[in-house]
C-alpha cells in the first residue's frame, strides 16, 4: 500500500477526534457505565471497524481488506484476554469505581501512542531483516505453548520496570484526590490515579510483545497494522465493563488464543521459508488465516459458555453437607 501522507494524517486525526469526544464524555460525568451504555459504545466501535474494513475491501481489494479483518479480530481477541489483567490492576490499586473509565481511557491512549512507535520500529526492522520472520514465528509458537502450559496458574499483577521507576522518581500520595493526577500538599505530588494509568499503559505495551508480531504475521502493511491495533484498543474501555463478569466464563479463551498464535507463528515460518526458496513451504492465503482465526475463537467461546453452564448447573444440584 503506497499511501500518501495525508491519508495517514487523516486517519490519525479521525482517531484523535473520536478519542477526544470519548474523553470529554468521561471527564464531564465520571460514573460506572450501565450495561446498555456499554453495549451501545462497543457496538459503535465495532461498527466503525467493520465499516473501515468494508471500505478497504472496496477501495483496496479483498487482500488488504481481509488482512485488516484478520488483524483486527486477532488484536481484539487478545485485548479481551488482557482485560483480566486490567481487572487485577484496578483491584490492586483500589481505583474508585466512578473513575475507572478515565483510568482506562487515558491508559489506552498511552498504549496507543507507544504501540505506534513500536509498530513503526517493527515495520522498519521487518523490511530490512527478513530473518526476523523466523524470530517472530518461533516467538509466537513459544508464546502459544506458554499460554497452554500456564493457563491454570493463578494470575497476579507485578509492577513492571517503568512503573517502579515512576514510583521512585515521583513523590506519590497514599490516597486518591478525586480524579486529579497531581496535588499540592506542601510540595507537588502525584496521586495513585497517575500511577495506575501508567500501569495500564505500560502493561498493555508488554502485551504488544505478543500481539504486534502476531499481526505482522497476517499483514506486512504498517497502515493495516496500526489501524487494526487502534480499532482494537478504542472500544476497550466499554468492553472492560461489558465483559468483566463474562471473563470468568470464557474458560477456554487462553486455549483458543494459543491455537491462533501458534497458527500465525507457523504461517510466518512457512512464508519465510517460501520466500527463501524452500519449495515445500506453502504460502497460506489470508482467507484461510481469517477462517482459522474466526473459527477457533467461535468454537472456543461456545465451548467455554457450555462448560460454564454445566458447572453452574452441577453446583445447583450438588447436595449440601449434612449438619452434625
C-alpha positions as CSV (number, residue, x, y, z in Angstrom):
1,X,0.0,0.0,0.0
2,X,1.7,3.2,-1.2
3,X,-0.4,5.7,0.7
4,X,0.2,9.5,0.6
5,X,0.9,11.3,3.9
6,X,-2.5,13.0,4.0
7,X,-4.2,9.6,4.4
8,X,-2.1,8.8,7.4
9,X,-2.7,12.2,8.9
10,X,-6.5,12.0,8.2
11,X,-6.7,8.5,9.8
12,X,-4.7,9.6,12.9
13,X,-6.8,12.8,13.1
14,X,-10.0,10.7,12.9
15,X,-8.9,8.5,15.8
16,X,-7.9,11.6,17.8
17,X,-11.3,13.2,17.3
18,X,-13.2,10.1,18.4
19,X,-11.0,9.6,21.5
20,X,-11.2,13.3,22.4
21,X,-15.0,13.1,22.3
22,X,-14.9,9.9,24.4
23,X,-12.6,11.6,26.9
24,X,-14.9,14.7,27.1
25,X,-17.9,12.4,28.0
26,X,-15.9,10.6,30.7
27,X,-14.5,13.8,32.2
28,X,-17.9,15.6,32.2
29,X,-19.7,12.8,34.1
30,X,-17.5,10.3,36.0
31,X,-19.6,7.2,36.6
32,X,-19.7,3.4,36.2
33,X,-21.4,2.9,32.8
34,X,-24.6,0.9,32.6
35,X,-24.9,-2.3,30.6
36,X,-27.0,-0.5,28.0
37,X,-24.4,2.2,27.6
38,X,-21.5,-0.3,27.2
39,X,-23.4,-2.3,24.6
40,X,-24.1,1.0,22.6
41,X,-20.5,2.1,22.7
42,X,-19.0,-1.3,21.9
43,X,-21.4,-1.7,19.0
44,X,-20.4,1.8,17.8
45,X,-16.7,1.0,17.8
46,X,-17.2,-2.5,16.3
47,X,-19.4,-0.8,13.6
48,X,-16.6,1.7,12.9
49,X,-14.1,-1.1,12.5
50,X,-16.4,-3.1,10.2
51,X,-17.2,0.0,8.1
52,X,-13.5,0.8,7.8
53,X,-12.8,-2.8,6.7
54,X,-15.5,-2.8,4.1
55,X,-14.1,0.5,2.8
56,X,-10.7,-1.2,2.4
57,X,-12.4,-4.1,0.6
58,X,-14.0,-1.7,-1.9
59,X,-11.1,0.7,-2.4
60,X,-8.0,-1.5,-1.9
61,X,-9.2,-5.0,-2.8
62,X,-10.0,-8.2,-0.9
63,X,-6.4,-9.0,0.1
64,X,-5.9,-5.8,2.2
65,X,-9.5,-5.9,3.4
66,X,-9.0,-9.5,4.6
67,X,-5.7,-8.7,6.2
68,X,-7.3,-5.9,8.2
69,X,-10.2,-8.0,9.4
70,X,-7.8,-10.9,10.4
71,X,-5.5,-8.5,12.2
72,X,-8.4,-6.6,13.9
73,X,-10.1,-9.8,15.1
74,X,-6.8,-11.2,16.4
75,X,-5.9,-8.0,18.3
76,X,-9.4,-7.6,19.7
77,X,-9.4,-11.2,20.9
78,X,-6.0,-10.7,22.6
79,X,-7.3,-7.5,24.2
80,X,-10.3,-9.4,25.7
81,X,-7.8,-11.8,27.3
82,X,-5.8,-8.9,28.6
83,X,-8.8,-7.3,30.3
84,X,-8.4,-9.8,33.1
85,X,-5.0,-8.2,33.9
86,X,-6.7,-4.8,33.8
87,X,-9.2,-6.0,36.4
88,X,-6.3,-7.1,38.6
89,X,-4.6,-3.7,38.3
90,X,-7.8,-1.9,39.2
91,X,-8.2,-4.1,42.3
92,X,-4.5,-3.8,43.2
93,X,-4.7,0.0,43.3
94,X,-8.2,0.1,44.7
95,X,-9.4,2.5,42.0
96,X,-12.8,4.1,42.9
97,X,-15.4,2.7,40.5
98,X,-16.6,6.1,39.2
99,X,-13.1,6.9,38.0
100,X,-12.3,3.6,36.3
101,X,-13.5,4.8,32.9
102,X,-11.0,7.7,33.0
103,X,-8.1,5.5,34.1
104,X,-8.8,3.0,31.3
105,X,-9.2,5.7,28.6
106,X,-6.0,7.5,29.4
107,X,-4.1,4.3,29.8
108,X,-5.4,3.1,26.4
109,X,-4.4,6.4,24.8
110,X,-0.9,6.0,26.3
111,X,-0.8,2.4,25.0
112,X,-1.9,3.6,21.5
113,X,0.9,6.2,21.3
114,X,3.5,3.7,22.5
115,X,2.3,1.0,20.1
116,X,2.5,3.5,17.3
117,X,6.2,3.8,17.9
118,X,6.6,0.0,18.3
119,X,4.8,-0.6,15.0
120,X,7.0,1.9,13.2
121,X,10.1,0.3,14.6
122,X,8.8,-3.2,13.8
123,X,7.8,-2.3,10.3
124,X,11.3,-0.8,9.5
125,X,13.0,-3.9,11.1
126,X,10.8,-6.3,9.1
127,X,11.6,-4.5,5.8
128,X,15.3,-4.6,6.5
129,X,15.8,-8.0,8.1
130,X,13.8,-10.9,6.5
131,X,15.2,-13.3,9.2
132,X,13.0,-11.6,11.8
133,X,10.1,-13.6,10.5
134,X,11.7,-16.7,11.8
135,X,12.2,-15.0,15.2
136,X,8.6,-13.7,15.3
137,X,7.3,-17.1,14.2
138,X,9.3,-19.0,16.8
139,X,8.3,-16.4,19.5
140,X,4.6,-16.8,18.7
141,X,4.8,-20.6,18.9
142,X,6.6,-20.3,22.2
143,X,4.0,-17.9,23.5
144,X,1.2,-20.3,22.5
145,X,2.9,-23.1,24.4
146,X,3.4,-20.8,27.4
147,X,-0.3,-19.9,27.3
148,X,-1.3,-23.6,27.4
149,X,1.3,-24.6,30.0
150,X,0.4,-21.8,32.5
151,X,-3.3,-21.3,32.0
152,X,-4.2,-23.0,35.3
153,X,-1.9,-20.8,37.3
154,X,-3.4,-18.0,39.3
155,X,-2.7,-14.7,37.6
156,X,-1.4,-11.8,39.5
157,X,-0.2,-8.3,38.7
158,X,3.5,-7.5,39.2
159,X,4.8,-4.0,38.7
160,X,7.0,-3.5,35.6
161,X,10.2,-1.6,35.4
162,X,8.6,1.6,34.1
163,X,6.1,1.7,36.9
164,X,8.7,1.1,39.6
165,X,10.8,3.9,38.1
166,X,7.8,6.3,38.3
167,X,7.3,5.4,41.9
168,X,10.9,6.0,42.8
169,X,11.2,9.3,40.9
170,X,7.9,11.0,41.7
171,X,6.6,11.5,45.3
172,X,3.2,9.8,45.5
173,X,0.2,10.4,47.9
174,X,-1.3,7.5,49.8
175,X,-4.9,8.3,48.8
176,X,-6.8,9.4,45.8
177,X,-7.9,13.0,45.4
178,X,-10.8,12.7,43.1
179,X,-9.7,12.3,39.5
180,X,-6.7,14.6,39.9
181,X,-3.3,13.4,38.7
182,X,-1.3,15.7,40.9
183,X,-2.0,17.6,44.2
184,X,-0.1,20.2,46.2
185,X,0.5,19.1,49.8
186,X,3.4,21.3,50.8
187,X,5.0,20.2,47.5
188,X,3.7,18.9,44.2
189,X,2.9,15.2,44.4
190,X,1.3,12.7,42.0
191,X,-1.7,10.7,43.1
192,X,-2.3,7.0,42.7
193,X,-4.5,7.9,39.7
194,X,-1.5,8.7,37.6
195,X,0.3,5.6,38.8
196,X,-2.5,3.3,37.8
197,X,-2.7,5.0,34.4
198,X,1.0,4.3,33.9
199,X,0.4,0.7,35.0
200,X,-2.4,0.2,32.4
201,X,-0.5,1.9,29.6
202,X,2.9,0.1,30.2
203,X,1.2,-3.3,30.9
204,X,-0.6,-3.0,27.5
205,X,2.7,-2.2,25.9
206,X,4.1,-5.5,27.3
207,X,1.0,-7.3,25.8
208,X,2.1,-5.8,22.4
209,X,5.2,-8.0,22.5
210,X,2.8,-10.8,21.7
211,X,0.2,-9.0,19.6
212,X,2.4,-7.0,17.3
213,X,4.4,-10.0,16.0
214,X,1.1,-11.8,15.6
215,X,-0.4,-9.1,13.3
216,X,2.8,-8.8,11.3
217,X,2.3,-12.5,10.6
218,X,-1.0,-11.5,9.0
219,X,0.0,-8.4,7.1
220,X,3.2,-6.5,6.4
221,X,1.4,-3.2,5.8
222,X,2.2,-0.7,8.6
223,X,-1.1,1.2,7.9
224,X,-3.2,-2.0,8.4
225,X,-1.1,-2.9,11.5
226,X,-1.7,0.5,13.0
227,X,-5.4,0.7,12.2
228,X,-6.2,-2.8,13.4
229,X,-4.4,-2.0,16.7
230,X,-6.2,1.3,17.1
231,X,-9.7,-0.1,16.4
232,X,-9.0,-3.0,18.9
233,X,-7.9,-0.5,21.6
234,X,-10.5,2.2,21.1
235,X,-13.5,0.2,22.4
236,X,-11.6,-1.5,25.2
237,X,-12.9,0.8,28.0
238,X,-16.5,0.0,27.4
239,X,-15.6,-3.7,26.8
240,X,-14.0,-3.8,30.2
241,X,-17.3,-3.1,31.9
242,X,-19.3,-5.1,29.5
243,X,-17.5,-8.4,29.8
244,X,-16.0,-8.0,33.3
245,X,-18.4,-10.6,34.6
246,X,-18.1,-12.8,31.5
247,X,-14.3,-13.3,31.6
248,X,-14.5,-16.0,34.3
249,X,-16.9,-17.9,32.0
250,X,-14.5,-17.9,29.0
251,X,-12.5,-20.7,30.5
252,X,-11.1,-21.9,27.1
253,X,-10.2,-18.5,25.8
254,X,-6.5,-19.0,26.5
255,X,-6.5,-22.3,24.6
256,X,-8.2,-20.6,21.6
257,X,-5.7,-17.8,21.6
258,X,-2.8,-20.2,21.9
259,X,-4.1,-22.0,18.8
260,X,-4.4,-18.7,16.9
261,X,-0.9,-17.6,17.9
262,X,0.6,-21.0,17.1
263,X,-1.1,-20.9,13.7
264,X,0.2,-17.4,12.9
265,X,3.7,-18.4,14.1
266,X,3.8,-21.4,11.8
267,X,2.4,-19.3,9.0
268,X,5.2,-16.8,9.5
269,X,7.9,-19.5,9.4
270,X,6.3,-21.1,6.3
271,X,6.2,-17.8,4.5
272,X,9.8,-17.0,5.4
273,X,10.9,-20.5,4.1
274,X,8.9,-20.0,0.9
275,X,10.5,-16.6,0.4
276,X,13.9,-18.2,0.8
277,X,13.2,-20.7,-1.9
278,X,12.0,-23.7,0.0
279,X,9.7,-25.4,-2.4
280,X,7.6,-27.4,0.0
281,X,6.8,-24.5,2.3
282,X,3.3,-23.1,1.4
283,X,2.0,-19.6,1.4
284,X,-1.2,-19.6,3.4
285,X,-3.8,-17.3,1.9
286,X,-5.3,-14.6,4.1
287,X,-8.8,-16.0,3.7
288,X,-7.6,-19.3,5.2
289,X,-6.0,-17.4,8.1
290,X,-9.2,-15.4,8.6
291,X,-11.2,-18.7,8.7
292,X,-8.9,-20.3,11.2
293,X,-8.9,-17.3,13.5
294,X,-12.7,-16.8,13.4
295,X,-13.5,-20.5,13.6
296,X,-11.1,-21.1,16.5
297,X,-12.4,-18.2,18.6
298,X,-16.1,-19.1,17.8
299,X,-15.6,-22.7,18.9
300,X,-13.6,-21.6,22.0
301,X,-16.4,-19.2,23.0
302,X,-19.2,-21.7,22.5
303,X,-17.4,-24.5,24.4
304,X,-16.5,-22.1,27.2
305,X,-20.1,-21.0,27.7
306,X,-21.3,-24.6,27.6
307,X,-18.8,-25.7,30.2
308,X,-19.7,-22.7,32.4
309,X,-23.4,-23.5,32.1
310,X,-22.7,-27.2,33.0
311,X,-20.6,-26.2,36.0
312,X,-23.3,-23.8,37.3
313,X,-26.0,-26.5,36.9
314,X,-23.8,-29.0,38.7
315,X,-23.4,-26.6,41.7
316,X,-27.1,-26.1,41.9
317,X,-27.9,-29.9,42.2
318,X,-24.9,-30.6,44.5
319,X,-26.2,-31.7,47.9
320,X,-25.4,-29.5,50.8
321,X,-23.2,-31.2,53.5
322,X,-25.2,-32.6,56.4
323,X,-25.1,-30.7,59.6
324,X,-23.5,-32.5,62.6
